[in-house]
Amino acid sequence: MQTSLLRKSCALTGHCPARFSFGEDNDKCSMLKAILKEQIETLVNEGITDFYTGMALGVDQWAASIVLGLKKKNPFIRLVAVLAYEGQANDWNEEQRNIYFNILPLCDDVITLQTQYTPLCMHECNKYLVYHSDRLLAVYDGGQKGGTAYTVKYAKQKRLQITIINPNTMTVKL
């Protein structure tokens, strides 16, 4: 008799770096990334196997890099990039595009939802992330505007278990 592994999934979301009161070269950013890694490791230990990311600048890509690093010790975990539209990185600078395009080929799957930008494509991407996940891990400051706020609100409506890392206080709330 063959048994199959029950797969559980988690959407990863968070603010872009411009939203933080600190830069990426700051000790607070290093601390935030360490907490993010700790939380992703905890999720893996709790049985999460599939991680979904929208690949936006900042937290989405940091989390993707962490998951890719953890795959070396845990080859059963999967990283799925869900892109809002084909040209998502077109307006980013060269360094940002390089990071993005270096991560994508390492993903287990890349799903592109639309060929072109539309005013609702980012919301559709966030909805996709939540709809295909059992949990949500968010780096979220509690604000009421923006994609992360929308994603957290939608995950609450869908009754997902949510872990929030507050980037201002560096606290974790389940």
C-alpha positions in Angstrom: 0.0 0.0 0.0 1.3 3.4 -1.0 0.7 6.4 1.3 0.7 9.9 0.0 1.9 12.9 1.9 -0.8 15.3 2.9 0.3 18.7 1.6 -0.5 21.8 3.6 0.1 25.3 2.3 0.9 28.8 3.5 0.7 32.1 1.7 3.5 34.5 2.4 2.9 38.3 2.3 4.2 41.5 3.6 5.0 45.1 2.9 7.5 46.4 0.4 10.7 47.9 1.8 9.5 51.5 1.3 6.8 51.0 4.0 9.4 50.2 6.7 10.9 52.9 8.9 14.3 51.3 8.2 16.4 50.3 5.2 17.5 46.9 4.1 21.0 47.5 5.3 19.7 48.3 8.8 20.0 45.9 11.9 16.2 46.1 12.2 15.8 44.6 8.8 18.2 41.8 9.6 16.2 41.1 12.8 13.0 41.1 10.8 14.4 38.6 8.3 15.6 36.4 11.2 12.1 36.4 12.7 10.6 35.6 9.3 13.0 32.7 8.9 12.2 31.4 12.4 8.5 31.5 11.6 8.9 29.8 8.3 11.0 27.1 10.0 8.2 26.7 12.6 5.6 26.3 9.8 7.8 23.6 8.1 8.1 21.8 11.5 4.3 22.0 11.8 3.8 20.2 8.5 3.5 23.1 6.0 4.9 21.7 2.7 3.9 24.3 0.1 4.6 28.0 0.2 3.0 30.6 -2.1 4.5 34.0 -2.7 3.4 36.9 -5.0 7.1 37.8 -5.5 6.6 41.5 -4.8 9.6 43.5 -3.6 10.6 43.0 0.0 9.0 40.5 2.2 7.6 38.3 -0.6 11.1 37.8 -2.0 12.8 37.6 1.3 10.4 34.8 2.3 11.0 33.1 -1.1 14.7 33.1 -0.5 14.3 31.7 3.0 12.1 28.9 1.7 14.6 28.1 -1.0 17.3 27.9 1.6 15.2 25.5 3.7 14.6 23.3 0.7 18.2 22.1 0.9 17.5 20.4 4.2 13.8 19.7 3.5 13.5 18.7 -0.2 9.8 17.9 0.3 8.8 21.6 0.6 7.7 23.5 -2.4 7.8 27.2 -3.4 5.2 28.5 -5.8 5.5 31.9 -7.3 2.2 33.5 -8.2 2.7 36.5 -10.5 0.0 39.0 -10.9 1.0 39.7 -14.5 3.8 39.0 -16.9 5.6 42.3 -16.6 5.5 42.5 -12.8 9.2 43.4 -12.6 9.3 45.7 -15.7 9.6 49.0 -13.7 12.0 47.8 -11.1 15.7 48.7 -11.1 18.3 46.2 -12.4 19.3 44.9 -8.9 15.6 44.3 -8.0 15.0 42.5 -11.4 18.1 40.3 -10.9 16.9 39.1 -7.6 13.4 38.4 -9.0 14.7 36.6 -12.1 17.2 34.6 -10.0 14.5 33.3 -7.7 11.9 32.4 -10.4 13.8 29.4 -12.0 14.3 27.9 -8.5 10.6 27.8 -7.8 8.8 24.5 -8.1 6.0 26.3 -10.0 5.4 29.7 -11.4 1.9 30.7 -12.1 1.2 33.9 -14.0 -2.4 35.1 -13.6 -2.6 37.7 -16.4 -0.6 38.8 -19.4 -1.0 42.6 -18.7 -1.4 44.8 -15.7 -5.0 45.8 -14.8 -6.1 47.9 -11.8 -7.3 44.7 -9.9 -4.5 42.3 -10.8 -2.7 42.7 -7.6 -5.8 42.0 -5.6 -6.5 39.0 -7.7 -3.1 37.7 -7.0 -3.6 38.2 -3.2 -6.9 36.4 -3.4 -5.3 33.5 -5.3 -2.6 33.2 -2.6 -5.2 33.0 0.2 -7.6 30.7 -1.8 -4.8 28.1 -2.3 -3.5 28.2 1.2 -4.3 26.7 4.6 -2.4 29.5 6.5 -1.1 33.0 6.1 2.3 34.3 7.3 2.3 38.1 7.0 4.7 40.9 7.9 2.1 43.5 8.6 2.1 46.7 10.6 -1.7 46.8 11.2 -2.4 49.6 8.7 -5.7 49.6 6.9 -4.5 50.3 3.4 -2.4 48.4 0.9 -2.0 44.9 -0.5 -0.9 43.3 2.8 -3.8 44.7 4.7 -6.2 43.4 2.0 -4.6 40.0 2.1 -4.8 39.7 5.9 -8.5 40.9 5.8 -9.3 38.4 3.1 -7.5 35.6 5.0 -9.6 36.4 8.0 -12.8 36.2 6.0 -11.7 32.8 4.7 -10.9 31.7 8.3 -7.2 30.9 7.6 -4.9 30.6 10.6 -2.8 33.8 10.4 0.6 34.5 11.9 1.5 38.2 11.9 5.0 39.6 12.3 4.8 43.3 13.2 7.8 45.1 11.6 7.6 48.0 14.0 7.7 46.0 17.3 9.2 42.8 15.9 6.6 40.8 17.7 4.8 37.7 16.5 1.0 37.3 16.9 -0.9 34.1 16.1 
